[in-house]
Structures are given as C-alpha cells and as structure tokens.
C-alpha cells in the first residue's frame, strides 16, 4: 500500500457535530476501501489567504493514511459532491 496525505478545508461556520460527521465520512471512506488511517490532525479554524465563496475562514484537517490508488479516486469523487468541503488536496508521500 502507498502512503498518502489529504488536507481538506471545511466551512468554518458549520456546527461542531457536522464537522465531526464530515471527518468521520472521510476516515470511513479510507477504511471501507481497504486503507489504514495513520494520523488525523485537526488544525482548526484558520484565516484563508484569499476568500473562497465570500468566506475568509476555514476549518483545516490533515489525514495521513496508507491505501491503494483506487481510494484516491473515491475520496476525490465523494468530497466534490458533498456540501461543507471548500477545498481539498491529496498527495502521495514518498518514503
């Protein structure tokens, strides 16, 4: 399995329960597709460098995981169609 890192930004005005639910959704997608979560780091609310959809703050979350390449396609697809996500980036980590 390859190692990956995903960093995503959630809307800062979401309730804490919704933020946790979206985080669990991402983690669940990784584990359901045969991946293993290595670490989850909540950076919390941060000011954005530039406004996205008239919002100046976002809730940042970083997840390091190991998985097969198909996990990336599924994560990308689901995040794009789910409300609450502002931006995301998935990168492969070289060992």
Residue, then its C-alpha position, 0 to 999 in steps of 0.5 A: x500500500x502507498x502512503x498518502x496525505x489529504x488536507x481538506x478545508x471545511x466551512x468554518x461556520x458549520x456546527x461542531x457535530x457536522x464537522x465531526x460527521x464530515x471527518x468521520x465520512x472521510x476516515x470511513x471512506x479510507x477504511x471501507x476501501x481497504x486503507x489504514x488511517x495513520x494520523x488525523x490532525x485537526x488544525x482548526x479554524x484558520x484565516x484563508x489567504x484569499x476568500x473562497x465563496x465570500x468566506x475568509x475562514x476555514x476549518x483545516x484537517x490533515x489525514x495521513x493514511x496508507x491505501x491503494x490508488x483506487x481510494x484516491x479516486x473515491x475520496x476525490x469523487x465523494x468530497x466534490x459532491x458533498x456540501x461543507x468541503x471548500x477545498x481539498x488536496x491529496x498527495x502521495x508521500x514518498x518514503 
